[in-house]
Amino acid sequence: MSEVEPIKQPGDQPEAQPDQALSFDDVMALCQADMQAVDQVIRQRLSSDVALVNQLSHYIINSGGKRLRPLLVLLSARSFAYHGEMHHLLAAIIEFIHTATLLHDDVVDESDLRRGNETANALFGNAASVLVGDFLYSRAFEMMVDVDNMRVMQILAKTTNVIAEGEVMQLMNVHDAETTEEKYLEVIYCKTAKLFEAATRLGAVLCQRSEAEEQAMAAYGRYLGTAFQLIDDVMDYSSNSEQMGKNVGDDLAEGKPTLPLIYAMQQGTAEQADVIRSAIEKGGYEHIDEVQEIIRQTGALQYTENMAQRQAQLAIDELAQIPDSESRTMMVNVARLSVHRNH
């Protein structure tokens, strides 16, 4: 099982706020040429002689995601003044791995809505979704060979293995009301933060940077991925379906003990803890209103959001070891934006 560093606390610093005019789209626009090149690689490498593979792959790839993970590959490489095209291939590989995990996740979770659209399994069936997810994984590894860098292969092979471990760990935690904060943070490291970590590390590896700079980039990705997932946890109880692109309370309905629930059980009365425990163990939406009220009363969302803010600041702190550049500034803004969003 993968070892996960304990959650660290940054020094007493004011919360980093993004430029109010800035959005993820604005950051993407600054990397427009690179992102277009990545999209071209994705379209080329999605091609298959099997019609259903083409149809389903294009559906999920073009279903409105932020493309944040491939963006991080590009920004990391650009931070070290990379000149070449290999970062486009690496960014596409990261997106294929991410997309494969989404296909498999939605089958495991029996989800029917993602990013405001029907999930692939809802449209095409579970069997097709699983098999096309496998196609994307195998195509990603085929593309890794083209990079011709054993260090890249090692990082991505380890990453996909850790993600799979995280999926199994989460499955084991479903309907388990005794899941601890520590166990939950290990799951989100494996399921979410590990791929962020790989994306940012790869830029340093591609540019053959020092071990210290590689570790700084990896840590940035790890902290950013943790912050990103924690805000997703908050939104599951504070946003709405139209904003999130999925059903509010899905985590509770699936019996997933996320951090707001874990904290609310710890801080609430015995009666409130019993309500949440029962909701986790039984799943479904029956107790969603009552659980949301307990979460509000115990300050669980604020606790989770504060932890996300600390993780985002730790990510920003790591960038002090990276040469100053426009790309580094964009990475700072990505960290800030990741905790100031509603979808």
VOGU-784541 format. One line per 3 residues: number of its first residue (from 0); for each residue y, z, x of N, C-alpha, C, O. Coordinates in steps of 0.02 Angstrom, whole numbers, plus 50000, padded with zeros to 5 digits. Example, Ala and Ser with C-alpha at 12.3 -4.5 7.8 and 13.67 -1.06 7.14 Angstrom:
residues 2
0	49716 50390 50660 49775 50390 50615 49835 50390 50660 49834 50423 50712 ~ 49888 50354 50642 49947 50357 50684 50002 50394 50645 50057 50402 50670
end
This chain:
residues 343
0	49940 50000 50042 50000 50000 50000 50062 50000 50043 50062 50030 50097 ~ 50114 49968 50022 50175 49962 50061 50212 50028 50064 50214 50065 50014 ~ 50241 50043 50122 50282 50102 50128 50353 50086 50108 50380 50033 50126
3	50384 50131 50071 50451 50121 50047 50496 50176 50074 50479 50235 50070 ~ 50553 50156 50104 50599 50206 50129 50628 50245 50070 50640 50217 50017 ~ 50640 50311 50080 50672 50350 50026 50742 50324 50013 50775 50297 50057
6	50765 50334 49951 50832 50314 49933 50882 50354 49973 50882 50415 49973 ~ 50926 50318 50008 50976 50351 50049 51041 50359 50011 51052 50325 49960 ~ 51084 50404 50035 51148 50415 50005 51203 50394 50055 51202 50418 50111
9	51249 50351 50036 51304 50334 50080 51354 50392 50083 51348 50440 50043 ~ 51401 50389 50128 51451 50440 50132 51496 50438 50071 51492 50392 50030 ~ 51539 50489 50064 51584 50491 50006 51634 50435 50013 51681 50438 50053
12	51624 50383 49973 51667 50325 49975 51686 50305 49904 51646 50316 49858 ~ 51745 50277 49894 51762 50253 49827 51715 50197 49808 51693 50158 49850 ~ 51702 50193 49744 51657 50140 49719 51687 50072 49733 51746 50059 49717
15	51648 50028 49762 51672 49960 49777 51676 49920 49713 51627 49914 49676 ~ 51734 49893 49700 51745 49853 49639 51753 49780 49659 51784 49765 49710 ~ 51725 49734 49620 51734 49663 49635 51803 49640 49615 51836 49671 49573
18	51824 49587 49645 51885 49554 49622 51875 49538 49548 51826 49506 49530 ~ 51922 49559 49506 51913 49551 49434 51906 49478 49413 51878 49464 49361 ~ 51933 49433 49454 51929 49362 49436 51864 49330 49461 51849 49272 49445
21	51824 49368 49500 51765 49339 49531 51703 49348 49487 51696 49397 49452 ~ 51659 49299 49489 51596 49302 49453 51542 49271 49498 51557 49242 49550 ~ 51479 49277 49476 51425 49245 49513 51437 49169 49515 51422 49137 49565
24	51464 49142 49462 51478 49069 49460 51528 49050 49514 51524 48997 49544 ~ 51577 49095 49525 51628 49081 49576 51596 49080 49646 51612 49037 49687 ~ 51552 49127 49658 51517 49129 49722 51474 49067 49730 51472 49036 49784
27	51439 49048 49677 51399 48987 49678 51441 48926 49694 51420 48881 49731 ~ 51501 48924 49665 51545 48866 49674 51564 48858 49748 51574 48802 49772 ~ 51571 48914 49783 51588 48911 49854 51531 48883 49896 51541 48860 49952
30	51470 48887 49868 51411 48860 49903 51384 48798 49867 51325 48783 49871 ~ 51427 48763 49831 51405 48710 49787 51364 48656 49823 51311 48636 49798 ~ 51387 48634 49880 51352 48580 49915 51282 48603 49936 51233 48567 49927
33	51278 48663 49963 51212 48690 49983 51167 48700 49923 51107 48684 49926 ~ 51194 48725 49868 51153 48737 49809 51128 48671 49779 51073 48668 49753 ~ 51170 48619 49782 51148 48554 49758 51091 48527 49801 51044 48496 49776
36	51095 48540 49867 51041 48519 49912 50977 48557 49896 50922 48528 49897 ~ 50983 48621 49880 50924 48661 49861 50894 48634 49796 50833 48627 49791 ~ 50937 48619 49748 50912 48592 49685 50875 48526 49696 50825 48513 49662
39	50899 48486 49742 50865 48423 49757 50796 48436 49786 50747 48402 49768 ~ 50790 48485 49831 50725 48503 49859 50679 48527 49803 50621 48509 49801 ~ 50705 48569 49759 50665 48596 49704 50638 48540 49661 50579 48539 49644
42	50681 48492 49642 50659 48437 49600 50605 48396 49634 50556 48375 49603 ~ 50614 48383 49699 50565 48343 49736 50498 48379 49740 50446 48348 49731 ~ 50500 48443 49755 50439 48480 49768 50404 48503 49704 50346 48525 49706
45	50438 48498 49647 50405 48515 49583 50358 48459 49560 50315 48470 49518 ~ 50367 48401 49588 50331 48342 49565 50255 48352 49570 50229 48375 49621 ~ 50221 48334 49517 50147 48340 49515 50120 48281 49475 50154 48253 49431
48	50058 48262 49490 50025 48209 49451 50002 48234 49383 49981 48195 49340 ~ 50005 48301 49374 49983 48331 49310 50044 48340 49265 50090 48377 49283 ~ 50044 48307 49208 50103 48306 49165 50124 48376 49142 50183 48392 49142
51	50076 48418 49124 50093 48485 49099 50125 48528 49154 50169 48568 49140 ~ 50102 48519 49216 50132 48555 49272 50206 48536 49278 50249 48580 49286 ~ 50221 48471 49275 50290 48448 49278 50332 48476 49221 50387 48501 49231
54	50304 48473 49161 50341 48494 49101 50357 48569 49103 50414 48589 49092 ~ 50307 48609 49117 50317 48681 49116 50358 48705 49175 50401 48748 49167 ~ 50347 48677 49234 50384 48696 49293 50459 48682 49283 50501 48725 49298
57	50474 48623 49259 50544 48605 49249 50576 48649 49195 50635 48666 49200 ~ 50538 48668 49145 50564 48711 49092 50587 48778 49120 50643 48800 49107 ~ 50544 48810 49159 50560 48877 49183 50613 48874 49238 50657 48917 49241
60	50610 48824 49282 50659 48818 49336 50729 48805 49308 50778 48829 49336 ~ 50733 48768 49253 50798 48749 49226 50819 48791 49166 50859 48769 49125 ~ 50793 48852 49160 50805 48892 49101 50863 48941 49108 50867 48990 49070
63	50907 48930 49156 50969 48968 49158 50973 49027 49204 51016 49070 49194 ~ 50930 49032 49253 50933 49088 49300 50993 49085 49346 51024 49032 49352 ~ 51010 49141 49377 51069 49144 49421 51057 49108 49487 51105 49091 49522
66	50994 49096 49506 50978 49069 49573 51006 49115 49627 51027 49092 49680 ~ 51005 49180 49613 51034 49228 49660 50993 49232 49725 51023 49235 49779 ~ 50928 49231 49720 50886 49240 49780 50893 49181 49828 50902 49192 49888
69	50891 49118 49804 50904 49063 49851 50975 49065 49878 50987 49046 49936 ~ 51023 49087 49837 51091 49094 49862 51094 49141 49921 51131 49129 49969 ~ 51056 49195 49919 51056 49244 49973 51028 49214 50038 51052 49230 50093
72	50979 49170 50032 50954 49135 50092 51010 49095 50124 51021 49097 50185 ~ 51046 49058 50082 51101 49016 50107 51156 49057 50139 51180 49041 50193 ~ 51176 49111 50105 51230 49153 50131 51211 49187 50196 51251 49194 50242
75	51148 49209 50200 51124 49241 50261 51126 49192 50319 51152 49210 50373 ~ 51101 49132 50310 51101 49082 50363 51173 49063 50382 51189 49057 50441 ~ 51216 49054 50332 51285 49035 50344 51323 49091 50380 51370 49077 50418
78	51303 49153 50369 51336 49209 50403 51328 49206 50479 51368 49233 50517 ~ 51275 49172 50500 51262 49164 50571 51279 49093 50595 51254 49070 50646 ~ 51321 49059 50555 51345 48992 50573 51288 48942 50583 51290 48901 50629
81	51238 48945 50539 51181 48899 50545 51203 48827 50531 51241 48814 50484 ~ 51178 48782 50572 51190 48710 50562 51123 48675 50559 51086 48672 50608 ~ 51107 48650 50502 51043 48618 50491 51028 48615 50417 51072 48627 50376
84	50967 48599 50401 50947 48592 50330 50887 48635 50312 50868 48637 50253 ~ 50859 48671 50360 50798 48709 50345 50811 48766 50296 50765 48788 50261 ~ 50874 48791 50294 50888 48845 50247 50882 48822 50174 50870 48862 50130
87	50891 48757 50162 50881 48730 50094 50808 48736 50074 50793 48755 50018 ~ 50764 48719 50119 50692 48724 50106 50672 48796 50094 50634 48811 50048 ~ 50697 48842 50136 50680 48913 50128 50706 48940 50062 50673 48980 50029
90	50766 48919 50042 50794 48941 49979 50751 48918 49920 50741 48955 49872 ~ 50727 48855 49924 50684 48829 49871 50617 48867 49869 50591 48880 49815 ~ 50591 48884 49926 50528 48922 49929 50537 48989 49895 50495 49010 49855
93	50592 49023 49909 50606 49088 49878 50611 49081 49802 50587 49123 49765 ~ 50643 49027 49779 50650 49017 49707 50582 49002 49675 50569 49024 49619 ~ 50539 48965 49709 50472 48951 49683 50432 49015 49676 50398 49026 49626
96	50435 49058 49727 50399 49122 49724 50425 49164 49666 50386 49193 49628 ~ 50491 49167 49660 50521 49206 49606 50499 49179 49538 50481 49218 49493 ~ 50500 49113 49530 50482 49083 49466 50409 49096 49450 50392 49108 49392
99	50366 49093 49500 50295 49108 49489 50286 49179 49463 50246 49191 49418 ~ 50324 49226 49492 50319 49295 49469 50342 49302 49396 50314 49341 49358 ~ 50394 49264 49377 50418 49267 49308 50365 49242 49260 50353 49272 49207
102	50333 49187 49277 50280 49159 49234 50225 49210 49224 50201 49220 49168 ~ 50203 49241 49278 50149 49291 49274 50172 49354 49238 50135 49382 49198 ~ 50234 49376 49252 50261 49436 49219 50261 49429 49144 50241 49475 49108
105	50285 49372 49120 50292 49362 49048 50224 49362 49013 50219 49382 48955 ~ 50174 49339 49048 50106 49341 49019 50082 49413 49016 50057 49436 48964 ~ 50089 49449 49071 50067 49519 49074 50104 49561 49022 50074 49603 48988
108	50170 49550 49016 50211 49590 48971 50210 49564 48899 50238 49596 48854 ~ 50178 49507 48888 50177 49475 48822 50247 49463 48796 50261 49472 48736 ~ 50292 49443 48841 50362 49431 48822 50370 49365 48787 50332 49317 48799
111	50419 49362 48742 50432 49298 48707 50504 49274 48716 50523 49223 48688 ~ 50544 49312 48755 50613 49292 48765 50635 49309 48836 50624 49365 48860 ~ 50666 49261 48869 50693 49271 48936 50753 49226 48944 50751 49166 48929
114	50808 49256 48969 50871 49217 48980 50894 49183 48916 50925 49129 48919 ~ 50879 49213 48859 50900 49185 48795 50857 49129 48769 50872 49101 48716 ~ 50804 49111 48806 50759 49057 48785 50689 49085 48774 50672 49139 48798
117	50650 49046 48737 50579 49065 48730 50546 49063 48799 50560 49019 48840 ~ 50502 49110 48812 50466 49111 48875 50417 49053 48877 50398 49025 48825 ~ 50397 49034 48937 50350 48978 48945 50284 48993 48910 50254 48949 48881
120	50262 49056 48914 50198 49072 48883 50202 49069 48807 50153 49054 48773 ~ 50262 49083 48779 50271 49077 48707 50267 49004 48685 50243 48989 48630 ~ 50292 48960 48727 50292 48888 48711 50228 48852 48728 50203 48811 48690
123	50201 48868 48788 50146 48829 48815 50079 48867 48815 50026 48838 48825 ~ 50082 48933 48803 50021 48973 48803 50012 49010 48869 50039 48990 48921 ~ 49974 49064 48866 49963 49106 48925 49926 49070 48980 49944 49076 49039
126	49875 49033 48963 49834 49001 49014 49876 48952 49055 49872 48952 49117 ~ 49915 48910 49022 49957 48862 49058 50008 48897 49102 50021 48876 49158 ~ 50037 48952 49077 50087 48988 49116 50058 49018 49179 50088 49013 49233
129	50000 49048 49174 49967 49077 49232 49951 49023 49283 49963 49032 49343 ~ 49923 48969 49260 49901 48916 49307 49960 48881 49339 49956 48863 49398 ~ 50014 48870 49303 50073 48839 49333 50106 48889 49381 50134 48868 49432
132	50103 48953 49365 50127 49003 49413 50088 48998 49478 50116 49003 49533 ~ 50022 48989 49473 49981 48980 49532 50001 48917 49570 50002 48916 49632 ~ 50016 48864 49533 50038 48801 49565 50102 48813 49606 50108 48789 49662
135	50149 48850 49577 50213 48863 49612 50201 48905 49675 50233 48892 49726 ~ 50157 48955 49671 50141 48994 49730 50111 48950 49785 50132 48952 49842 ~ 50062 48908 49766 50029 48867 49816 50076 48814 49843 50072 48796 49902
138	50120 48787 49801 50168 48738 49825 50217 48771 49873 50238 48741 49922 ~ 50236 48833 49859 50281 48870 49904 50249 48877 49973 50283 48867 50024 ~ 50185 48893 49976 50152 48901 50040 50144 48833 50075 50147 48830 50136
141	50134 48781 50037 50132 48714 50066 50199 48697 50100 50201 48667 50153 ~ 50253 48717 50067 50320 48706 50095 50333 48749 50156 50368 48728 50202 ~ 50304 48809 50158 50312 48852 50217 50284 48819 50279 50311 48827 50334
144	50230 48783 50271 50200 48748 50328 50251 48699 50358 50254 48690 50418 ~ 50291 48667 50314 50340 48619 50337 50395 48652 50379 50427 48619 50420 ~ 50407 48717 50367 50457 48753 50406 50434 48759 50479 50475 48761 50525
147	50368 48763 50488 50338 48765 50555 50364 48824 50596 50385 48817 50653 ~ 50362 48883 50565 50385 48944 50598 50339 49001 50577 50340 49022 50519 ~ 50298 49025 50624 50249 49076 50607 50281 49141 50583 50253 49175 50541
150	50340 49157 50609 50374 49218 50586 50393 49212 50512 50387 49260 50474 ~ 50415 49153 50492 50431 49141 50421 50368 49148 50379 50370 49180 50326 ~ 50313 49120 50402 50250 49126 50366 50230 49199 50358 50208 49220 50304
153	50236 49238 50411 50218 49309 50408 50260 49346 50357 50233 49385 50317 ~ 50325 49334 50357 50369 49369 50311 50353 49352 50239 50349 49396 50196 ~ 50344 49288 50224 50333 49267 50156 50262 49284 50131 50253 49299 50072
156	50213 49281 50176 50145 49301 50157 50144 49376 50139 50114 49396 50089 ~ 50177 49416 50181 50181 49488 50168 50219 49501 50103 50201 49545 50064 ~ 50273 49464 50093 50314 49474 50033 50274 49461 49969 50277 49501 49922
159	50238 49405 49967 50200 49389 49906 50145 49440 49895 50129 49456 49837 ~ 50117 49467 49948 50066 49518 49941 50095 49583 49913 50065 49614 49868 ~ 50153 49602 49938 50186 49664 49913 50207 49656 49840 50201 49703 49801
162	50232 49597 49821 50250 49585 49751 50189 49593 49706 50193 49624 49653 ~ 50132 49567 49727 50071 49574 49688 50051 49647 49682 50029 49670 49628 ~ 50058 49685 49737 50044 49757 49734 50090 49791 49684 50069 49834 49645
165	50154 49771 49684 50201 49801 49638 50184 49787 49566 50192 49830 49523 ~ 50159 49727 49552 50138 49710 49484 50081 49755 49461 50080 49779 49405 ~ 50034 49766 49506 49976 49809 49489 49999 49881 49481 49977 49916 49435
168	50044 49904 49525 50070 49972 49519 50106 49982 49453 50097 50033 49420 ~ 50146 49932 49433 50180 49938 49369 50131 49940 49311 50139 49979 49264 ~ 50079 49900 49315 50028 49899 49263 49995 49968 49257 49980 49991 49202
171	49984 50000 49314 49954 50067 49314 50001 50119 49284 49978 50169 49256 ~ 50066 50107 49290 50115 50155 49264 50130 50146 49189 50158 50191 49158 ~ 50111 50089 49161 50125 50076 49090 50093 50130 49047 50035 50148 49056
174	50132 50157 49001 50111 50210 48955 50097 50276 48991 50066 50322 48962 ~ 50118 50282 49053 50109 50344 49091 50175 50382 49093 50219 50366 49134 ~ 50182 50431 49050 50244 50469 49046 50253 50517 49104 50305 50549 49110
177	50203 50523 49147 50207 50568 49205 50231 50531 49267 50233 50561 49321 ~ 50249 50468 49260 50275 50430 49317 50337 50464 49345 50383 50480 49308 ~ 50338 50475 49410 50395 50508 49442 50448 50458 49463 50436 50398 49466
180	50508 50483 49478 50561 50440 49503 50539 50406 49568 50553 50347 49578 ~ 50506 50443 49611 50484 50415 49675 50435 50357 49664 50441 50305 49696 ~ 50388 50366 49619 50340 50313 49604 50374 50253 49574 50358 50195 49590
183	50423 50265 49531 50457 50210 49500 50498 50170 49551 50498 50108 49549 ~ 50531 50204 49596 50571 50170 49647 50526 50129 49693 50547 50076 49718 ~ 50465 50152 49705 50419 50113 49746 50400 50049 49709 50394 49996 49740
186	50390 50053 49643 50373 49994 49605 50429 49943 49608 50416 49883 49618 ~ 50492 49964 49598 50546 49915 49597 50560 49887 49667 50585 49832 49674 ~ 50544 49926 49719 50548 49897 49786 50499 49840 49792 50517 49785 49815
189	50437 49852 49773 50385 49801 49780 50398 49741 49735 50393 49684 49757 ~ 50414 49754 49672 50420 49700 49623 50484 49659 49631 50483 49598 49620 ~ 50538 49692 49649 50603 49658 49648 50636 49656 49717 50653 49603 49741
192	50646 49714 49747 50686 49717 49808 50653 49682 49867 50688 49658 49911 ~ 50587 49679 49868 50553 49647 49924 50571 49574 49932 50578 49550 49988 ~ 50578 49538 49877 50595 49467 49881 50668 49459 49902 50685 49412 49939
195	50713 49503 49879 50782 49503 49903 50783 49514 49978 50818 49479 50015 ~ 50744 49563 50001 50740 49580 50072 50717 49520 50113 50745 49506 50166 ~ 50666 49484 50088 50641 49425 50123 50695 49370 50126 50704 49338 50177
198	50729 49360 50070 50779 49307 50066 50834 49316 50118 50852 49268 50153 ~ 50859 49377 50125 50913 49388 50173 50888 49392 50245 50923 49372 50291 ~ 50827 49418 50254 50798 49421 50321 50788 49350 50349 50798 49338 50409
201	50767 49303 50306 50750 49236 50329 50809 49200 50362 50800 49162 50409 ~ 50869 49213 50338 50928 49182 50368 50935 49202 50441 50951 49160 50484 ~ 50924 49267 50455 50929 49291 50524 50872 49264 50566 50883 49246 50624
204	50812 49260 50538 50755 49233 50575 50766 49160 50591 50752 49138 50647 ~ 50790 49122 50543 50803 49051 50554 50852 49040 50611 50847 48991 50648 ~ 50900 49085 50616 50952 49078 50668 50935 49115 50732 50976 49118 50779
207	50874 49143 50734 50850 49177 50795 50898 49232 50818 50916 49236 50876 ~ 50919 49272 50771 50965 49326 50786 50929 49387 50814 50867 49389 50815 ~ 50966 49436 50836 50937 49495 50866 50898 49536 50815 50907 49528 50754
210	50854 49580 50840 50815 49623 50796 50862 49666 50753 50848 49677 50694 ~ 50916 49691 50782 50963 49734 50745 50995 49695 50687 51002 49722 50632 ~ 51014 49633 50700 51045 49593 50647 50994 49574 50593 51010 49573 50534
213	50932 49559 50614 50880 49544 50566 50867 49604 50521 50860 49597 50460 ~ 50863 49663 50551 50850 49724 50511 50908 49739 50465 50898 49763 50409 ~ 50969 49726 50488 51028 49738 50446 51027 49692 50385 51040 49713 50329
216	51010 49628 50396 51005 49582 50340 50949 49601 50292 50957 49596 50231 ~ 50893 49622 50319 50837 49643 50276 50857 49704 50234 50841 49708 50175 ~ 50890 49752 50266 50911 49812 50231 50962 49796 50176 50959 49823 50121
219	51008 49750 50191 51055 49727 50140 51018 49702 50079 51032 49722 50023 ~ 50969 49659 50090 50931 49631 50034 50893 49684 49996 50890 49683 49935 ~ 50863 49732 50033 50824 49785 50001 50869 49829 49957 50851 49843 49899
222	50926 49849 49983 50971 49891 49943 50999 49852 49883 51005 49878 49828 ~ 51016 49788 49895 51043 49746 49841 50991 49737 49786 51007 49743 49727 ~ 50929 49723 49805 50876 49713 49755 50864 49776 49714 50851 49772 49654
225	50867 49833 49747 50858 49896 49711 50915 49907 49661 50903 49925 49604 ~ 50977 49895 49684 51035 49902 49640 51030 49855 49580 51044 49874 49524 ~ 51009 49794 49593 51004 49743 49541 50954 49765 49487 50968 49759 49427
228	50896 49791 49508 50846 49811 49460 50867 49873 49421 50854 49879 49361 ~ 50901 49920 49454 50924 49980 49420 50974 49962 49365 50973 49992 49311 ~ 51017 49913 49378 51064 49892 49326 51027 49857 49269 51046 49864 49211
231	50974 49820 49284 50931 49792 49232 50903 49848 49188 50900 49841 49127 ~ 50884 49904 49219 50858 49961 49181 50912 49989 49134 50897 50006 49077 ~ 50973 49993 49159 51028 50017 49118 51040 49971 49059 51048 49993 49002
234	51041 49905 49072 51055 49857 49019 51003 49857 48965 51018 49839 48908 ~ 50942 49876 48981 50889 49876 48930 50905 49925 48874 50878 49919 48819 ~ 50949 49973 48887 50967 50022 48835 51041 50021 48817 51062 50059 48773
237	51081 49979 48849 51152 49981 48836 51182 49913 48817 51238 49911 48793 ~ 51146 49860 48828 51172 49793 48815 51147 49770 48747 51125 49810 48706 ~ 51150 49705 48735 51121 49677 48673 51081 49615 48691 51087 49588 48746
240	51041 49593 48644 50994 49538 48658 51030 49475 48679 51006 49439 48723 ~ 51087 49460 48648 51123 49398 48664 51149 49401 48735 51147 49350 48771 ~ 51175 49459 48757 51201 49465 48824 51145 49461 48876 51151 49426 48926
243	51091 49498 48863 51037 49503 48913 50992 49442 48914 50964 49425 48966 ~ 50986 49409 48857 50939 49353 48854 50868 49376 48844 50821 49337 48852 ~ 50860 49440 48825 50794 49465 48807 50805 49520 48755 50862 49538 48741
246	50750 49546 48727 50756 49596 48675 50776 49664 48703 50747 49687 48753 ~ 50824 49697 48671 50843 49765 48690 50784 49811 48679 50750 49807 48628 ~ 50772 49856 48727 50718 49904 48719 50649 49876 48736 50599 49908 48722
249	50647 49817 48767 50582 49788 48785 50542 49833 48831 50481 49839 48823 ~ 50576 49866 48879 50540 49909 48926 50505 49966 48889 50447 49981 48903 ~ 50541 49996 48841 50510 50050 48802 50454 50023 48759 50400 50054 48754
252	50465 49966 48727 50413 49937 48685 50349 49923 48724 50294 49927 48697 ~ 50357 49905 48788 50300 49890 48830 50271 49953 48863 50221 49950 48899 ~ 50302 50011 48849 50277 50074 48877 50294 50083 48950 50258 50119 48986
255	50349 50051 48973 50368 50057 49044 50415 50116 49054 50468 50119 49024 ~ 50395 50164 49096 50438 50222 49110 50490 50207 49163 50479 50221 49222 ~ 50546 50177 49143 50599 50160 49191 50641 50222 49205 50633 50274 49174
258	50688 50215 49253 50725 50273 49276 50765 50308 49221 50765 50370 49220 ~ 50799 50273 49176 50834 50310 49123 50788 50355 49082 50807 50410 49063 ~ 50728 50332 49068 50680 50373 49031 50656 50432 49072 50651 50488 49047
261	50641 50420 49135 50616 50473 49179 50669 50528 49185 50653 50587 49181 ~ 50731 50508 49195 50786 50557 49203 50798 50594 49138 50808 50655 49138 ~ 50798 50558 49082 50810 50590 49017 50757 50642 49001 50772 50694 48973
264	50695 50628 49019 50642 50678 49008 50653 50740 49051 50640 50796 49029 ~ 50677 50730 49111 50689 50786 49156 50748 50829 49133 50746 50891 49139 ~ 50800 50798 49106 50861 50833 49089 50866 50855 49017 50905 50899 49000
267	50827 50825 48974 50831 50841 48903 50794 50905 48885 50762 50936 48927 ~ 50799 50923 48821 50762 50981 48796 50687 50964 48793 50667 50906 48801 ~ 50647 51015 48781 50575 51004 48775 50560 50956 48718 50515 50914 48722
270	50598 50964 48663 50587 50920 48605 50606 50848 48622 50571 50801 48602 ~ 50662 50839 48658 50683 50771 48677 50633 50739 48725 50617 50680 48720 ~ 50608 50779 48772 50558 50754 48818 50495 50732 48782 50464 50682 48799
273	50476 50769 48730 50416 50752 48691 50426 50686 48655 50379 50646 48650 ~ 50487 50674 48629 50501 50611 48595 50493 50552 48642 50461 50503 48625 ~ 50522 50558 48702 50518 50503 48751 50446 50494 48775 50422 50438 48782
276	50413 50549 48788 50343 50546 48811 50300 50509 48760 50260 50466 48778 ~ 50309 50526 48697 50270 50493 48644 50287 50419 48640 50243 50377 48631 ~ 50352 50403 48647 50373 50333 48643 50343 50292 48700 50321 50236 48690
279	50341 50321 48761 50311 50286 48818 50237 50277 48808 50210 50223 48820 ~ 50204 50329 48785 50131 50326 48778 50109 50279 48722 50056 50248 48726 ~ 50150 50273 48669 50131 50231 48612 50160 50161 48617 50132 50113 48590
282	50219 50154 48650 50252 50090 48653 50282 50071 48586 50283 50112 48539 ~ 50307 50010 48580 50336 49987 48518 50409 50006 48512 50437 50039 48555 ~ 50439 49985 48456 50511 49995 48445 50526 50051 48395 50584 50061 48377
285	50475 50086 48373 50484 50134 48319 50536 50188 48336 50574 50208 48292 ~ 50537 50212 48398 50581 50267 48416 50641 50246 48458 50674 50288 48488 ~ 50657 50180 48459 50709 50156 48504 50776 50188 48491 50811 50206 48539
288	50796 50196 48428 50862 50225 48413 50865 50298 48436 50916 50319 48464 ~ 50813 50336 48424 50812 50406 48443 50811 50412 48520 50845 50455 48548 ~ 50773 50370 48552 50770 50372 48625 50838 50353 48655 50860 50385 48703
291	50870 50303 48628 50936 50283 48653 50986 50341 48647 51028 50350 48691 ~ 50982 50378 48593 51027 50435 48583 51013 50490 48634 51059 50520 48660 ~ 50950 50503 48648 50932 50553 48699 50956 50531 48768 50982 50571 48806
294	50948 50467 48783 50971 50440 48846 51046 50450 48853 51071 50468 48906 ~ 51083 50438 48798 51156 50446 48799 51174 50520 48810 51217 50535 48851 ~ 51141 50565 48774 51157 50636 48778 51143 50665 48846 51178 50711 48869
297	51092 50641 48880 51073 50669 48945 51108 50636 49003 51099 50657 49061 ~ 51148 50585 48990 51183 50551 49045 51138 50509 49089 51153 50497 49147 ~ 51081 50488 49061 51031 50452 49101 51056 50384 49125 51040 50363 49180
300	51095 50350 49083 51120 50284 49103 51171 50291 49160 51171 50252 49207 ~ 51214 50343 49155 51263 50354 49207 51228 50372 49273 51249 50350 49326 ~ 51176 50412 49268 51138 50431 49328 51108 50369 49361 51113 50361 49422
303	51078 50326 49321 51048 50265 49347 51100 50218 49375 51090 50188 49428 ~ 51156 50211 49340 51209 50168 49364 51239 50195 49429 51255 50156 49474 ~ 51246 50261 49435 51273 50290 49496 51227 50276 49555 51250 50262 49611
306	51161 50280 49543 51114 50265 49597 51120 50191 49617 51117 50175 49676 ~ 51128 50148 49568 51137 50076 49583 51201 50065 49624 51201 50025 49671 ~ 51254 50100 49606 51317 50093 49644 51307 50115 49716 51334 50084 49762
309	51270 50169 49726 51258 50193 49795 51218 50142 49834 51231 50130 49893 ~ 51168 50112 49802 51128 50062 49836 51169 50001 49854 51161 49972 49908 ~ 51213 49980 49809 51256 49922 49823 51302 49937 49882 51314 49894 49924
312	51328 49999 49885 51372 50016 49941 51333 50018 50006 51359 49998 50058 ~ 51272 50043 50004 51230 50043 50064 51218 49971 50088 51217 49958 50148 ~ 51208 49926 50041 51199 49855 50059 51261 49829 50095 51257 49796 50147
315	51319 49845 50067 51382 49823 50097 51390 49853 50167 51413 49819 50213 ~ 51372 49917 50174 51378 49951 50239 51337 49915 50293 51359 49912 50351 ~ 51279 49889 50275 51236 49855 50324 51270 49793 50353 51256 49773 50410
318	51314 49762 50314 51346 49700 50336 51396 49712 50392 51420 49664 50423 ~ 51413 49774 50406 51458 49789 50462 51428 49766 50528 51464 49755 50577 ~ 51361 49758 50530 51328 49736 50592 51324 49660 50599 51299 49634 50648
321	51351 49625 50549 51348 49552 50547 51417 49524 50564 51467 49553 50543 ~ 51421 49468 50601 51487 49439 50617 51529 49426 50555 51503 49404 50504 ~ 51593 49439 50560 51638 49427 50504 51643 49352 50490 51649 49311 50536
324	51639 49335 50426 51643 49265 50406 51655 49262 50330 51649 49313 50296 ~ 51670 49203 50305 51678 49194 50233 51612 49209 50197 51612 49237 50142 ~ 51556 49191 50228 51491 49203 50197 51476 49278 50193 51449 49301 50143
327	51494 49315 50245 51484 49387 50242 51526 49418 50186 51503 49462 50150 ~ 51587 49394 50178 51630 49418 50124 51599 49403 50056 51602 49444 50011 ~ 51569 49344 50050 51535 49327 49987 51476 49373 49974 51462 49390 49917
330	51441 49393 50027 51384 49438 50019 51408 49508 49996 51374 49541 49957 ~ 51466 49528 50021 51496 49590 49996 51510 49585 49921 51495 49630 49883 ~ 51539 49529 49901 51555 49519 49831 51493 49515 49787 51493 49538 49730
333	51439 49485 49813 51377 49482 49775 51351 49553 49762 51328 49568 49707 ~ 51355 49596 49813 51333 49666 49803 51375 49701 49750 51349 49738 49709 ~ 51440 49689 49752 51484 49720 49702 51470 49693 49632 51467 49731 49583
336	51462 49628 49628 51449 49597 49563 51382 49617 49533 51375 49620 49472 ~ 51334 49632 49576 51267 49648 49551 51266 49711 49508 51221 49720 49467 ~ 51316 49755 49518 51318 49817 49479 51376 49816 49429 51389 49868 49397
339	51409 49760 49420 51462 49753 49371 51446 49690 49329 51481 49640 49334 ~ 51395 49694 49290 51372 49637 49250 51341 49662 49185 51322 49721 49180 ~ 51335 49617 49137 51303 49635 49073 51245 49590 49056 51220 49590 49000
342	51223 49550 49106 51164 49508 49095 51135 49489 49163 51084 49453 49166
end
